[in-house]
């Protein structure tokens, strides 16, 4: 191929790539579909691999913005940079190189990392990245590594966000293939006990947990999200307990936590029917705290983490410990004991003093 032909081909590819991004952004801005659905649609329907959003994130959104400014001058207003692209660049969300663009990207801590879950720390906040794409299944290895990561951060960090390292799935549940390779009595019971111990430890800890559910949260993935203190869902997220379709029942707490969150009737329906629900239905029934656009999910989860990380750790731990007692009288009793414990601590004195002095409290967990 001649130099001129190569140049023309490169220009064509650049023009097509930029136009695909512009149109995808316009669809996103108009609310026709979320970022994940647009990305998957362009990949499967138009054969653009990776999709336009991931492609732009890889290149760098600041560089894409400059390219579109040049393209607008050369090829017309059809290549005008979309408002959402300008906003992301202004926010410093430059794509993979900054850890976040249209989608978030793990920037794990230096040193050895686990295979199925990565740890990234930002001050007193951590992110546990589920990292076995595309499904992020809860295999025995993944559960062990997640439990090991939790033991490392429990009580040391103020908040932990659990997120997916890919756009396709939050967590599709237990690894069904592994079920065929393990002994139900010994290894199966050990798997269940590992999951139960991990999730109860999360619920009892002064470290607040936030699930950032970007896509499918099915079976064990839904149960992992339910064990978190806060659940933030992207608009494209879905939740479900499909175990009944395999002739089994939820084993990581789905028969217990789901009724506590959504009520007995709805939980029984979800567990017996096995059909997934979308993010808005999950919010309506109380399964999730907030639903946000796909591209705002990670920022929203981090905002929750920063807010909750600023609360008094001892008070956080007590609130989690005494909440949702099955018996009202017993609940009031343990609440009174918990109040007495935190009222006598240094953090309580600091909080009251800061309120009276109209300043921000500095809680130390003492």
Buried (B, 14 or more C-beta within 10 A) or exposed (E): EEEEEEEEEEEEEEBEBBBBBBBBBEBBEEEEBBBBBBBBBBBEEEEBEBBBBBBBBBBBBBBBBEBBEEBBEEBEEEBEBBEBBEEBBEEEBBBBBBBBBBBBBBBBEEEEBBEBBBBBBBEBBBBBBBBBEEBBBBBBBBBBBBBEBBEEBBEEBBBBBBBBBBBBBBBBBBBBEBBEEBEEEEBBEBBBEBBBEBBEBBBEBBBBBBBBBBBBBBBBBBBBBBBBBBBBBBBBBBBBBBBBEEEEEBBBBBBEBBBBBBEEEBBBBBBEEBEBBBBEBBBBBEBBBBBBBBBBBBBBBBBBBBEBBBBBBBBBBBBBBBEEBEEEEEBEEBBEEBBEBBEEBEBBEBBEEBEEEEEEBEBEBE
